[in-house]
Amino acid sequence: MQNRRQWMKLATAAIAALCIGAALPAPAAAEKLTVFAAASLKNALDAANAAWTQESGKEAVASYAASGALAKQIENAAPADIFISADLDWMDYLADKKLIKADTRSNLLGNRIVLVAEKDKAKPVEIKQGFDLAALLGDGRLAMGEPKSVPAGKYGMAALEKLGVWTSVESKVAGAESVRAALALVSRGEAPYGIVYQTDAAADKGVAIVGTFPADSHPPIIYPVAILAKSKNPDARAYIDFLKSDKASVFFTAQGFTILK
């Protein structure tokens, strides 16, 4: 009888332990870091994110689009932790609305804009004051980011205005939703020429650079980065530090970006 009582006590204790274990919450999964980034960053940032995951064991997921489109999504409460813009204007837009953590903002990268053509039809173009881009286009279109909202388009328009060319080609512009969309128009042969970032041209084997716009023909091309005001991800600062490190810089320079310190 005594042995039976001891056995019953042990069985009851075991069942209680199982019940307590079942009631305990499962360990929380590591929170992914969500990065909203300008479309022109895709190749380099994908590589940097893979390196970040390998080093930290954490995952960074990037959503790419035109900087203006991403800024509007952030304004409309899209869930994200970090924003990397292709120009200062859209970062300023979010800063004015108190949607970034101001003390985390810094300038990360620089770039250049170039004129590209389909690779098989590419011939050098001397980009200078008053160059006859309209004649080069003929009946074709000039692919570029939407000049009123897409940073690459804004830089392109500024350069063409400075060079005295804009009014002759404005009616021929095919404004795309992002610089990568403009690049695709040229790569597919749907537009004879396009204005894109130097880094985009390097990322598409279907196009070739036929000319580079003078650096003084447009505002400096700067990619700022910041943590968003609503982010609670504890890894956000470490991630930005990684992007600024030598380990990540190789991925950016390989695509043609310049590192801003």
C-alpha positions, 0 to 999 in steps of 0.5 A, spaced: 500 500 500 505 504 501 509 503 495 502 504 491 501 511 495 509 513 493 507 511 486 501 515 486 505 521 488 510 521 483 505 520 478 501 526 480 508 530 480 509 528 473 503 530 471 503 537 474 510 538 471 507 537 464 501 542 465 506 547 468 511 546 462 505 547 457 503 553 460 509 557 459 510 561 453 514 559 447 521 563 447 520 569 442 522 569 435 528 574 433 524 580 431 526 581 423 529 588 422 525 591 416 529 596 412 525 601 407 531 602 401 531 606 395 531 601 389 538 603 386 541 600 393 538 593 391 544 589 389 549 592 394 544 592 400 542 585 399 549 583 399 550 587 405 544 584 409 546 577 407 553 578 411 549 582 416 545 575 418 551 571 417 555 575 422 550 577 427 545 571 426 539 576 425 535 577 419 534 584 415 529 584 410 529 590 405 523 593 401 525 597 395 522 602 391 522 609 389 524 614 396 518 618 395 514 612 395 517 609 401 517 615 405 509 616 403 508 609 406 512 610 412 508 617 413 502 612 412 504 608 418 507 602 414 511 598 419 519 599 418 525 600 422 530 603 418 529 608 412 535 609 406 533 615 401 536 616 395 536 624 396 536 628 402 529 631 400 525 625 402 529 624 409 528 631 410 520 630 409 520 625 414 524 629 419 519 635 418 514 630 420 518 627 426 518 620 423 525 619 424 529 619 430 533 625 429 540 623 432 540 616 428 540 620 421 547 620 417 549 620 410 551 613 408 553 613 400 554 617 394 553 616 387 553 619 380 548 619 374 550 617 367 546 616 360 545 609 358 543 606 352 542 598 350 548 595 350 548 592 343 547 600 340 551 604 345 556 609 342 559 614 346 556 621 348 559 627 350 555 630 355 556 638 355 553 644 355 548 644 350 549 637 347 544 635 342 540 629 346 533 631 342 537 629 336 540 622 339 533 620 341 529 622 335 522 619 335 524 615 342 523 616 349 528 618 354 527 613 360 528 616 367 525 616 374 519 621 375 522 628 375 517 631 380 518 625 385 524 620 384 530 622 386 534 620 380 529 623 376 530 630 380 537 629 379 537 628 372 532 634 370 537 638 374 543 636 370 539 637 363 536 644 366 544 646 368 546 644 361 541 647 357 538 641 354 531 640 358 526 644 354 528 640 348 527 633 351 522 634 356 516 632 352 520 626 350 521 623 357 518 617 360 518 618 367 518 611 371 516 610 378 523 608 380 530 608 377 530 601 376 524 601 372 527 606 368 533 602 367 529 596 365 526 600 359 533 601 356 535 594 357 529 591 354 530 596 348 523 600 349 527 607 350 534 608 346 537 612 352 536 613 359 538 617 365 540 612 371 545 612 377 552 609 375 550 603 380 544 601 376 548 601 370 553 596 373 547 592 375 544 591 368 548 587 363 543 589 358 545 597 358 552 600 357 554 607 360 555 612 354 556 618 358 557 621 365 554 627 367 558 633 370 558 632 378 557 640 378 551 639 373 546 637 379 546 637 387 550 632 390 547 625 390 547 623 397 544 617 401 542 618 408 540 613 413 536 613 419 532 609 424 524 611 424 521 614 430 516 608 431 522 602 431 523 598 437 527 593 434 534 593 439 538 591 433 537 597 429 543 601 431 548 595 430 545 594 423 547 601 421 553 601 424 555 595 420 553 598 414 558 603 415 563 598 417 569 596 412 565 589 412 559 592 408 563 598 404 566 593 400 559 591 397 557 598 396 564 600 392 563 594 388 557 597 385 560 604 384 557 607 390 562 612 394 562 611 402 561 618 406 564 618 412 
